[in-house]
Amino acid sequence: MPIALLALAIGASGIGTTEFVAMGILPDVAADFGVSIPTAGYMISGYAIGARVDFPLPMP
C-alpha cells in the first residue's frame, strides 16, 4: 500500500472517530452548556458540517 494512501486512511479514520466520540458524550455537552440534548446535537452537527466544508480548503 502506498504511504500516501495509508496516511489518508489514518487521517480519515481520526476525523471520523472525533465526530462519533462527540455523540457519545452528548448528555455531558448538553449539561455543560445548559441546553437540551437535541440542541447540543445541533451544536455538534454544526461543528461536523463546518469541519466537512473546511476540510478540502487547505488542499492545493
LUMKEMAR-574923 format. One record per residue: residue number from 1; x, y, z of N, C-alpha, C in turn. Coordinates in Angstrom, 3 decimals, padded with zeros to 6 digits. Example, Ala and Ser with C-alpha at 12.3 -4.5 7.8 and 13.67 -1.06 7.14 Angstrom:
BEGIN
- 1 | 013.190 | -005.690 | 007.800 | 012.300 | -004.500 | 007.800 | 013.200 | -003.300 | 007.800
- 2 | 012.850 | -002.250 | 007.080 | 013.670 | -001.060 | 007.140 | 012.900 | 000.030 | 007.870
//
This chain:
BEGIN
- 1 | 000.848 | -001.175 | 000.000 | 000.000 | 000.000 | 000.000 | 000.896 | 001.242 | 000.000
- 2 | 000.602 | 002.191 | -000.876 | 001.409 | 003.424 | -000.894 | 001.279 | 004.189 | 000.423
- 3 | 002.366 | 004.815 | 000.820 | 002.397 | 005.523 | 002.102 | 001.392 | 006.673 | 002.127
- 4 | 001.184 | 007.338 | 000.988 | 000.217 | 008.440 | 000.942 | -001.204 | 007.933 | 001.203
- 5 | -001.530 | 006.782 | 000.653 | -002.862 | 006.212 | 000.867 | -003.045 | 005.802 | 002.325
- 6 | -002.007 | 005.255 | 002.917 | -002.064 | 004.888 | 004.326 | -002.265 | 006.123 | 005.198
- 7 | -001.540 | 007.198 | 004.904 | -001.694 | 008.443 | 005.671 | -003.099 | 009.002 | 005.524
- 8 | -003.650 | 008.949 | 004.330 | -005.007 | 009.424 | 004.101 | -006.026 | 008.591 | 004.877
- 9 | -005.848 | 007.287 | 004.891 | -006.762 | 006.400 | 005.612 | -006.708 | 006.655 | 007.118
- 10 | -005.522 | 006.843 | 007.650 | -005.381 | 007.110 | 009.086 | -006.003 | 008.459 | 009.436
- 11 | -005.779 | 009.470 | 008.598 | -006.362 | 010.786 | 008.840 | -007.878 | 010.761 | 008.793
- 12 | -008.430 | 010.069 | 007.802 | -009.890 | 009.972 | 007.688 | -010.478 | 009.226 | 008.872
- 13 | -009.795 | 008.201 | 009.322 | -010.257 | 007.450 | 010.487 | -010.248 | 008.326 | 011.734
- 14 | -009.230 | 009.134 | 011.881 | -009.150 | 010.032 | 013.034 | -010.254 | 011.062 | 013.033
- 15 | -010.560 | 011.625 | 011.879 | -011.632 | 012.607 | 011.781 | -012.971 | 011.954 | 012.093
- 16 | -013.211 | 010.770 | 011.552 | -014.457 | 010.065 | 011.819 | -014.622 | 009.717 | 013.285
- 17 | -013.547 | 009.285 | 013.913 | -013.597 | 008.949 | 015.331 | -013.930 | 010.179 | 016.165
- 18 | -013.356 | 011.305 | 015.810 | -013.624 | 012.540 | 016.544 | -015.107 | 012.894 | 016.499
- 19 | -015.724 | 012.722 | 015.351 | -017.144 | 013.053 | 015.226 | -018.006 | 012.107 | 016.056
- 20 | -017.691 | 010.825 | 016.070 | -018.525 | 009.868 | 016.794 | -018.322 | 009.945 | 018.303
- 21 | -017.153 | 010.329 | 018.757 | -016.924 | 010.478 | 020.195 | -017.809 | 011.588 | 020.744
- 22 | -017.985 | 012.652 | 019.966 | -018.828 | 013.763 | 020.416 | -020.263 | 013.296 | 020.660
- 23 | -020.753 | 012.373 | 019.865 | -022.108 | 011.859 | 020.082 | -022.193 | 011.027 | 021.371
- 24 | -021.137 | 010.375 | 021.748 | -021.135 | 009.570 | 022.966 | -021.192 | 010.405 | 024.234
- 25 | -020.697 | 011.614 | 024.162 | -020.704 | 012.483 | 025.342 | -021.764 | 013.583 | 025.218
- 26 | -022.756 | 013.356 | 024.375 | -023.802 | 014.344 | 024.131 | -024.512 | 014.810 | 025.406
- 27 | -024.911 | 013.916 | 026.306 | -025.557 | 014.402 | 027.539 | -024.645 | 015.306 | 028.375
- 28 | -023.362 | 015.005 | 028.399 | -022.422 | 015.847 | 029.152 | -022.272 | 017.223 | 028.498
- 29 | -022.217 | 017.252 | 027.172 | -022.124 | 018.526 | 026.456 | -023.368 | 019.362 | 026.734
- 30 | -024.541 | 018.728 | 026.692 | -025.792 | 019.441 | 026.955 | -025.795 | 020.007 | 028.378
- 31 | -025.345 | 019.219 | 029.331 | -025.319 | 019.691 | 030.724 | -024.331 | 020.833 | 030.906
- 32 | -023.158 | 020.735 | 030.283 | -022.146 | 021.789 | 030.423 | -022.612 | 023.113 | 029.837
- 33 | -023.317 | 023.066 | 028.710 | -023.788 | 024.291 | 028.068 | -025.155 | 024.735 | 028.583
- 34 | -025.804 | 023.899 | 029.377 | -027.098 | 024.253 | 029.923 | -028.205 | 024.273 | 028.878
- 35 | -028.121 | 023.364 | 027.903 | -029.129 | 023.281 | 026.844 | -029.700 | 021.872 | 026.824
- 36 | -030.753 | 021.682 | 026.031 | -031.338 | 020.344 | 025.903 | -030.433 | 019.459 | 025.048
- 37 | -030.662 | 018.159 | 025.125 | -029.853 | 017.219 | 024.350 | -030.034 | 017.439 | 022.847
- 38 | -031.265 | 017.667 | 022.335 | -031.380 | 017.945 | 020.894 | -030.613 | 019.205 | 020.461
- 39 | -030.618 | 020.238 | 021.289 | -029.878 | 021.455 | 020.950 | -028.377 | 021.182 | 020.932
- 40 | -027.901 | 020.401 | 021.884 | -026.485 | 020.036 | 021.884 | -026.155 | 019.212 | 020.644
- 41 | -027.082 | 018.375 | 020.205 | -026.881 | 017.613 | 018.977 | -026.747 | 018.521 | 017.770
- 42 | -027.554 | 019.584 | 017.727 | -027.435 | 020.559 | 016.633 | -026.087 | 021.270 | 016.687
- 43 | -025.616 | 021.560 | 017.893 | -024.314 | 022.214 | 018.018 | -023.203 | 021.317 | 017.477
- 44 | -023.250 | 020.045 | 017.826 | -022.228 | 019.114 | 017.352 | -022.351 | 018.905 | 015.845
- 45 | -023.594 | 018.859 | 015.345 | -023.794 | 018.725 | 013.901 | -023.250 | 019.938 | 013.156
- 46 | -023.435 | 021.111 | 013.740 | -022.884 | 022.321 | 013.130 | -021.367 | 022.257 | 013.036
- 47 | -020.739 | 021.764 | 014.088 | -019.284 | 021.588 | 014.050 | -018.871 | 020.597 | 012.972
- 48 | -019.599 | 019.484 | 012.880 | -019.263 | 018.457 | 011.903 | -019.416 | 018.979 | 010.472
- 49 | -020.480 | 019.729 | 010.224 | -020.677 | 020.304 | 008.888 | -019.568 | 021.301 | 008.577
- 50 | -019.216 | 022.120 | 009.562 | -018.122 | 023.065 | 009.355 | -016.804 | 022.371 | 009.075
- 51 | -016.537 | 021.286 | 009.784 | -015.305 | 020.531 | 009.552 | -015.309 | 019.919 | 008.165
- 52 | -016.455 | 019.453 | 007.718 | -016.556 | 018.840 | 006.390 | -016.382 | 019.880 | 005.286
- 53 | -016.945 | 021.051 | 005.474 | -016.843 | 022.098 | 004.462 | -015.415 | 022.649 | 004.411
- 54 | -014.805 | 022.808 | 005.568 | -013.477 | 023.411 | 005.638 | -012.354 | 022.431 | 005.313
- 55 | -012.598 | 021.139 | 005.401 | -011.541 | 020.144 | 005.223 | -010.810 | 020.259 | 003.884
- 56 | -011.502 | 020.397 | 002.742 | -010.754 | 020.434 | 001.471 | -010.065 | 021.760 | 001.183
- 57 | -010.345 | 022.814 | 001.927 | -009.796 | 024.125 | 001.598 | -008.266 | 024.206 | 001.640
- 58 | -007.586 | 023.587 | 002.613 | -006.125 | 023.701 | 002.614 | -005.436 | 022.902 | 001.503
- 59 | -006.184 | 022.057 | 000.827 | -005.581 | 021.242 | -000.225 | -005.203 | 022.105 | -001.428
- 60 | -004.075 | 021.801 | -002.060 | -003.678 | 022.596 | -003.248 | -004.544 | 022.323 | -004.441
//
